[in-house]
Amino acid sequence: MIPARYAATRFPGKLMQLLGNKTVIRHTYDATTATGLFDEVFVVTDSDIIYNEILAHGGKAVMSKREHESGTDRIAEAAKEMNAGIIVNVQGDTPFIKRAPLEKLLKQFDEPSVQVASLMQVLTKQSEIDDPNFVKVAVDKNMNSLFFSRSVIPYPRDKEAPVTYYEHIGVYAFRKKTLLDFTNWPITPLEAAEKVECLRYLENGIPLRMVIVDYMGVEIDTPEDLEKAGKLL
């Protein structure tokens, strides 16, 4: 499922911007479908414009209510009536999504204890490590999430200690029950402070199994990102 809100805060209408000869949301939908990993792919949107864009080009879309707090809440509404074991949330602004990382993500559910899984990539530039727009994640030795933060985690008090910094990438997979549970829990204090929705799982005792992936391309959050994506395309 691809949650797609038209009124993005930092870049309104970004999913309908042209990237090459297709809109951003169509690139994401087509790339997700092309992986061949899923029984069905849906865009879940509050926007008639996005809904019609997907249907006009032969895709599948579901209209959702407008007032959802997060993309996870949005897809949970649509998933409620669907017969699905594992549901993957691919962000609408990730036009370069590929098969390999999604396949690694789904593989985690071979382990019955895994309820939620997500992706991360290594950060090497200090400017990105320091940037609060890059959500960092710390993991344990089994690759389960310990904490997510916009701050630098772990903090390098010992400058000599080797440490790897990971950026959380907002692609998730859930067992259906765990996804629906998320929407029944109130927003948690750490989630509210950081504005990082997956902290709601941690605060309710459910770690996310994290998967390291290579460079995932550009996410379209700003007009500058769209320009970068055009060059990458």
C-alpha positions as CSV (number, residue, x, y, z in Angstrom):
1,M,0.0,0.0,0.0
2,I,1.2,3.5,-0.9
3,P,-0.2,6.2,1.3
4,A,-0.5,9.4,-0.7
5,R,-1.6,12.7,0.8
6,Y,-1.9,15.7,-1.6
7,A,-1.3,18.5,1.0
8,A,2.2,17.7,2.1
9,T,3.5,20.3,4.6
10,R,6.9,21.1,3.1
11,F,6.0,20.6,-0.6
12,P,2.3,20.7,-1.3
13,G,1.2,18.7,-4.3
14,K,4.6,17.0,-4.6
15,L,3.2,13.7,-5.6
16,M,1.6,15.2,-8.7
17,Q,4.9,16.9,-9.8
18,L,6.3,15.7,-13.1
19,L,9.5,13.6,-12.8
20,G,10.5,13.0,-16.4
21,N,7.3,12.2,-18.2
22,K,5.4,10.8,-15.3
23,T,4.1,12.1,-11.9
24,V,6.1,11.2,-8.8
25,I,3.2,9.0,-7.5
26,R,3.0,7.1,-10.7
27,H,6.7,6.4,-10.7
28,T,6.3,5.0,-7.2
29,Y,3.3,2.9,-8.0
30,D,4.8,1.5,-11.2
31,A,8.1,0.7,-9.5
32,T,6.4,-1.0,-6.6
33,T,4.2,-3.1,-9.0
34,A,7.2,-4.0,-11.2
35,T,8.9,-5.7,-8.2
36,G,6.4,-8.6,-8.7
37,L,6.5,-9.3,-4.9
38,F,2.9,-8.4,-4.1
39,D,-0.5,-9.9,-4.8
40,E,-1.9,-6.4,-5.1
41,V,-0.7,-2.8,-5.0
42,F,-2.9,0.1,-4.0
43,V,-2.5,3.8,-3.6
44,V,-4.4,5.0,-0.5
45,T,-5.2,8.7,-0.8
46,D,-7.4,11.5,0.5
47,S,-7.1,13.3,-2.9
48,D,-9.4,13.0,-5.9
49,I,-6.6,14.3,-8.0
50,I,-4.2,11.5,-7.0
51,Y,-7.0,8.9,-7.1
52,N,-7.9,9.8,-10.6
53,E,-4.3,9.9,-11.7
54,I,-3.7,6.3,-10.7
55,L,-7.0,5.0,-12.1
56,A,-6.5,6.8,-15.4
57,H,-3.3,4.9,-16.0
58,G,-4.7,1.5,-15.1
59,G,-3.6,1.4,-11.4
60,K,-5.6,0.6,-8.3
61,A,-6.5,3.2,-5.7
62,V,-8.6,3.5,-2.5
63,M,-10.1,6.8,-1.2
64,S,-9.5,7.3,2.6
65,K,-10.6,9.9,5.1
66,R,-8.6,13.1,5.2
67,E,-7.9,13.5,8.9
68,H,-5.3,10.7,9.5
69,E,-2.3,11.6,11.6
70,S,0.1,9.4,9.6
71,G,0.5,7.3,6.5
72,T,0.3,4.2,8.8
73,D,-3.1,5.2,10.0
74,R,-4.2,5.8,6.4
75,I,-3.3,2.4,5.1
76,A,-4.7,0.7,8.2
77,E,-8.1,2.1,7.4
78,A,-7.9,0.5,3.9
79,A,-6.3,-2.7,5.2
80,K,-9.1,-3.4,7.7
81,E,-11.4,-5.0,5.1
82,M,-8.7,-6.7,3.1
83,N,-7.6,-10.4,3.4
84,A,-3.9,-10.0,3.7
85,G,-1.2,-11.5,6.0
86,I,1.7,-9.0,5.4
87,I,1.1,-5.4,4.4
88,V,4.0,-3.2,3.1
89,N,3.9,0.6,3.4
90,V,5.8,2.2,0.5
91,Q,5.9,6.0,0.8
92,G,4.4,7.8,-2.2
93,D,7.5,10.0,-2.5
94,T,10.0,7.2,-3.1
95,P,10.0,6.9,-6.9
96,F,13.2,4.8,-7.1
97,I,12.0,1.9,-4.9
98,K,13.5,-1.4,-6.1
99,R,12.8,-5.2,-5.6
100,A,15.9,-6.1,-3.6
101,P,15.2,-4.1,-0.4
102,L,11.5,-5.0,-0.4
103,E,12.4,-8.7,-0.8
104,K,14.8,-8.5,2.2
105,L,12.1,-6.7,4.2
106,L,9.5,-9.5,3.5
107,K,12.1,-12.2,4.3
108,Q,12.1,-11.0,8.0
109,F,8.6,-12.4,8.4
110,D,9.9,-16.0,8.1
111,E,10.7,-15.5,11.8
112,P,7.3,-15.7,13.6
113,S,8.3,-13.3,16.3
114,V,8.8,-10.4,13.9
115,Q,5.7,-8.1,13.9
116,V,7.0,-5.0,12.1
117,A,10.0,-4.5,9.9
118,S,11.6,-1.5,8.3
119,L,14.6,-0.3,6.3
120,M,17.7,1.7,7.1
121,Q,20.8,2.9,5.3
122,V,24.3,3.9,6.6
123,L,24.9,7.6,7.0
124,T,28.5,8.8,6.3
125,K,28.2,12.6,5.8
126,Q,28.4,14.5,9.1
127,S,26.0,17.1,7.8
128,E,23.3,14.4,7.4
129,I,24.1,12.8,10.8
130,D,23.6,16.2,12.4
131,D,20.4,17.1,10.3
132,P,17.2,16.6,12.2
133,N,15.4,15.8,8.9
134,F,17.4,12.6,8.8
135,V,15.8,10.3,11.4
136,K,18.4,8.1,13.0
137,V,17.9,4.6,14.4
138,A,20.0,2.6,16.9
139,V,19.7,-1.2,16.9
140,D,20.7,-4.1,19.0
141,K,22.9,-7.0,17.9
142,N,19.8,-8.8,16.5
143,M,19.0,-5.8,14.3
144,N,16.0,-4.9,16.4
145,S,15.4,-1.1,16.9
146,L,16.3,0.4,20.3
147,F,15.4,4.0,19.5
148,F,14.6,6.4,16.7
149,S,15.5,10.1,16.9
150,R,16.1,13.3,15.0
151,S,19.0,13.9,17.3
152,V,22.4,12.2,16.8
153,I,22.2,8.7,18.3
154,P,24.4,7.3,19.6
155,Y,26.1,10.4,20.9
156,P,29.9,10.1,20.3
157,R,31.2,11.1,23.8
158,D,34.1,8.8,23.1
159,K,35.5,10.1,19.8
160,E,37.6,7.0,19.3
161,A,34.9,4.4,19.7
162,P,33.8,3.0,16.3
163,V,30.1,3.7,15.6
164,T,27.9,3.4,12.6
165,Y,25.0,5.8,12.1
166,Y,21.9,4.6,10.3
167,E,19.1,6.6,8.7
168,H,15.6,5.2,9.0
169,I,13.9,4.9,5.7
170,G,10.1,5.1,5.9
171,V,9.3,1.8,4.2
172,Y,7.5,-0.6,6.6
173,A,6.1,-4.1,6.6
174,F,3.5,-5.3,9.2
175,R,1.5,-8.3,10.1
176,K,-2.1,-7.1,9.6
177,K,-3.1,-7.4,13.3
178,T,-0.1,-5.3,14.4
179,L,-0.9,-2.7,11.8
180,L,-4.5,-2.4,13.1
181,D,-3.3,-2.4,16.7
182,F,-1.2,0.7,15.9
183,T,-4.3,2.7,15.0
184,N,-6.0,1.8,18.3
185,W,-3.1,3.1,20.5
186,P,-3.1,6.8,21.4
187,I,-0.1,8.9,20.2
188,T,2.7,8.3,22.7
189,P,4.9,10.9,24.5
190,L,8.2,10.1,22.6
191,E,6.3,10.0,19.3
192,A,4.7,13.4,20.0
193,A,8.1,14.9,21.0
194,E,10.1,13.6,18.0
195,K,7.3,13.5,15.4
196,V,8.5,10.0,14.5
197,E,5.5,7.7,14.3
198,C,7.4,4.3,14.7
199,L,8.2,5.3,18.3
200,R,4.6,4.4,19.0
201,Y,5.5,0.7,18.4
202,L,8.6,0.9,20.7
203,E,6.5,2.7,23.5
204,N,4.0,-0.2,23.3
205,G,6.8,-2.8,23.6
206,I,7.2,-3.9,19.9
207,P,10.6,-3.5,18.4
208,L,11.0,-3.1,14.6
209,R,13.3,-5.5,12.8
210,M,15.6,-3.3,10.8
211,V,17.1,-4.2,7.5
212,I,20.3,-2.5,6.1
213,V,19.9,-1.6,2.4
214,D,22.1,0.2,-0.1
215,Y,21.3,3.8,-1.3
216,M,17.6,4.1,-2.0
217,G,17.6,7.1,-4.3
218,V,16.0,10.4,-3.6
219,E,12.8,10.9,-1.5
220,I,10.8,13.9,-2.7
221,D,10.4,16.2,0.3
222,T,11.3,19.5,-1.3
223,P,11.6,21.2,-4.7
224,E,15.3,20.7,-4.4
225,D,14.8,16.9,-4.0
226,L,12.7,16.9,-7.2
227,E,15.5,18.5,-9.0
228,K,18.0,15.9,-7.7
229,A,15.6,13.1,-8.7
230,G,15.4,14.5,-12.2
231,K,19.1,14.3,-12.5
232,L,19.1,10.7,-11.1
233,L,16.4,9.7,-13.4
